[in-house]
Amino acid sequence: MDRRAQSRALTLAIVMIVFLALYIFTVFERAFVLIGLHDPIAKTMGAFLLIFPLLGVYVIYAEMRFAVRANRLIARLSREGALPTDDLPLRPSGKADREVATQRVDDLAAAVEQAGDRATWQDLLRLGLMQDAAGRRSDGRRTIVQAIRVERKAPQAESAQRD
């Protein structure tokens, strides 16, 4: 993703967070009003109005955490010059050619499968990015999450090998 697209995505994320904060403030206010009433149904509704915004906050937090960690790994892979999507042919819309990406997914998936538990975060991240480019977004996300987990465990494994 180029700098302009990253800046746009960050701006949209900040706008979304501001609107979420406004929503949470408004809903919390209404929740406390309902809880303050002497009607058990109103109190129950007020309690649920407190729970749902908190769930929304958690979802936004989890998405932001994923984005930050994934972008950090993508930047590391980019510095190594190993992004798998850099040389994909593009359609007129600017998106990757899905047919070519799908062929590469099969090759990368076979390599990751062959490596098994020894697959590195770089291998998994390349596979996840290619799955995303091929239009398999949920598979790509799941694989990128796995790459993040492997990378987070890597320093622990390296220090255990030294001991």
GUTI-317673 format. One record per residue (C-alpha): residue number from 1; x, y, z. Coordinates in Angstrom, 3 decimals, decimal comma, m for minus. Layout:
N
[NUM [X Y Z]]
...
This chain:
163
[1 [0,000 0,000 0,000]]
[2 [1,458 3,367 m0,952]]
[3 [1,839 6,262 1,475]]
[4 [m1,208 8,112 0,144]]
[5 [m3,470 5,089 0,644]]
[6 [m2,026 4,523 4,127]]
[7 [m2,665 8,149 5,035]]
[8 [m6,242 7,907 3,755]]
[9 [m6,824 4,672 5,683]]
[10 [m5,419 6,219 8,871]]
[11 [m7,614 9,298 8,461]]
[12 [m10,706 7,150 7,961]]
[13 [m9,804 5,070 11,013]]
[14 [m9,454 8,198 13,142]]
[15 [m12,797 9,555 11,892]]
[16 [m14,410 6,204 12,686]]
[17 [m12,946 6,241 16,196]]
[18 [m14,239 9,782 16,805]]
[19 [m17,742 8,779 15,703]]
[20 [m17,536 5,645 17,848]]
[21 [m16,591 7,749 20,870]]
[22 [m19,552 10,065 20,232]]
[23 [m21,852 7,059 19,877]]
[24 [m20,564 5,479 23,082]]
[25 [m21,011 8,713 25,024]]
[26 [m24,595 9,084 23,769]]
[27 [m25,538 5,456 24,407]]
[28 [m23,951 5,455 27,864]]
[29 [m25,925 8,559 28,765]]
[30 [m29,171 6,899 27,661]]
[31 [m28,211 3,685 29,455]]
[32 [m27,766 5,489 32,768]]
[33 [m31,069 7,299 32,289]]
[34 [m32,821 3,953 31,739]]
[35 [m31,054 2,323 34,686]]
[36 [m32,200 5,219 36,876]]
[37 [m35,867 4,550 36,141]]
[38 [m37,942 2,381 38,460]]
[39 [m39,057 0,002 35,721]]
[40 [m37,298 m3,409 35,584]]
[41 [m37,605 m3,564 31,794]]
[42 [m35,995 m0,126 31,470]]
[43 [m33,198 m1,202 33,843]]
[44 [m32,588 m4,324 31,722]]
[45 [m32,505 m2,268 28,533]]
[46 [m30,074 0,133 30,189]]
[47 [m27,777 m2,730 31,170]]
[48 [m27,735 m4,030 27,594]]
[49 [m27,061 m0,530 26,327]]
[50 [m23,912 m0,566 28,463]]
[51 [m22,756 m3,959 27,137]]
[52 [m23,116 m3,411 23,381]]
[53 [m20,921 m0,297 23,098]]
[54 [m18,233 m2,039 25,144]]
[55 [m18,348 m4,900 22,669]]
[56 [m17,967 m2,347 19,871]]
[57 [m14,943 m0,813 21,597]]
[58 [m13,342 m4,243 21,884]]
[59 [m13,937 m5,010 18,200]]
[60 [m12,409 m1,674 17,137]]
[61 [m9,446 m2,258 19,470]]
[62 [m8,880 m5,756 18,059]]
[63 [m9,038 m4,451 14,474]]
[64 [m6,608 m1,629 15,201]]
[65 [m4,219 m4,017 16,970]]
[66 [m4,347 m6,378 13,984]]
[67 [m3,730 m3,532 11,536]]
[68 [m0,751 m2,181 13,480]]
[69 [0,875 m5,601 13,887]]
[70 [0,220 m6,658 10,290]]
[71 [1,528 m3,364 8,893]]
[72 [4,661 m3,686 11,027]]
[73 [5,360 m7,132 9,572]]
[74 [4,527 m5,991 6,040]]
[75 [6,988 m3,095 6,431]]
[76 [9,695 m5,535 7,604]]
[77 [9,020 m7,832 4,650]]
[78 [9,043 m4,843 2,304]]
[79 [12,447 m3,718 3,629]]
[80 [13,710 m7,212 2,844]]
[81 [12,325 m6,791 m0,687]]
[82 [10,248 m9,943 m0,276]]
[83 [6,662 m8,769 m0,786]]
[84 [4,980 m11,350 m3,010]]
[85 [2,468 m8,933 m4,504]]
[86 [4,967 m6,380 m5,838]]
[87 [5,285 m8,040 m9,234]]
[88 [1,671 m9,131 m9,754]]
[89 [0,102 m7,920 m12,987]]
[90 [m2,631 m5,376 m12,341]]
[91 [m6,077 m5,066 m13,849]]
[92 [m7,212 m1,684 m15,201]]
[93 [m8,826 m1,024 m11,797]]
[94 [m5,392 m1,200 m10,169]]
[95 [m6,165 m4,417 m8,319]]
[96 [m4,079 m7,547 m8,688]]
[97 [m4,946 m10,078 m11,382]]
[98 [m6,794 m12,738 m9,366]]
[99 [m5,961 m15,611 m11,691]]
[100 [m2,214 m15,053 m11,372]]
[101 [m2,574 m14,489 m7,623]]
[102 [m4,555 m17,726 m7,255]]
[103 [m1,795 m19,674 m9,029]]
[104 [0,795 m18,174 m6,697]]
[105 [m1,373 m18,948 m3,660]]
[106 [m1,214 m22,620 m4,559]]
[107 [2,598 m22,497 m4,792]]
[108 [2,999 m20,584 m1,525]]
[109 [0,469 m22,789 0,275]]
[110 [2,362 m25,897 m0,828]]
[111 [5,624 m24,426 0,486]]
[112 [4,038 m23,499 3,828]]
[113 [2,406 m26,907 4,105]]
[114 [5,695 m28,630 3,363]]
[115 [7,472 m26,548 6,035]]
[116 [4,780 m27,483 8,554]]
[117 [5,605 m26,170 12,034]]
[118 [8,888 m24,778 10,712]]
[119 [7,092 m22,224 8,506]]
[120 [8,416 m18,746 9,251]]
[121 [6,340 m15,645 9,746]]
[122 [7,694 m14,415 6,399]]
[123 [6,342 m17,516 4,615]]
[124 [2,966 m17,161 6,295]]
[125 [2,751 m13,425 5,655]]
[126 [3,588 m13,880 1,964]]
[127 [0,863 m16,528 1,727]]
[128 [m1,659 m14,323 3,548]]
[129 [m0,948 m11,315 1,335]]
[130 [m1,261 m13,431 m1,789]]
[131 [m4,530 m14,956 m0,545]]
[132 [m5,830 m11,434 m0,010]]
[133 [m4,735 m10,413 m3,516]]
[134 [m6,507 m13,501 m4,898]]
[135 [m9,763 m12,344 m3,280]]
[136 [m9,698 m14,877 m0,442]]
[137 [m9,766 m12,211 2,249]]
[138 [m10,845 m14,343 5,211]]
[139 [m8,166 m16,954 4,450]]
[140 [m5,623 m14,173 4,020]]
[141 [m6,551 m12,579 7,313]]
[142 [m6,404 m15,899 9,143]]
[143 [m2,951 m16,613 7,682]]
[144 [m1,686 m13,117 8,538]]
[145 [m2,885 m13,588 12,133]]
[146 [m0,939 m16,862 12,179]]
[147 [2,147 m15,010 10,854]]
[148 [1,806 m12,447 13,659]]
[149 [1,648 m15,248 16,246]]
[150 [4,687 m17,011 14,796]]
[151 [6,670 m13,742 14,722]]
[152 [5,755 m12,959 18,325]]
[153 [6,978 m16,414 19,406]]
[154 [10,169 m16,228 17,324]]
[155 [12,253 m14,163 19,797]]
[156 [11,271 m16,549 22,610]]
[157 [12,303 m19,551 20,526]]
[158 [15,633 m17,917 19,610]]
[159 [16,470 m17,153 23,247]]
[160 [15,481 m20,714 24,284]]
[161 [17,856 m22,135 21,639]]
[162 [20,733 m20,018 22,991]]
[163 [20,251 m21,310 26,570]]
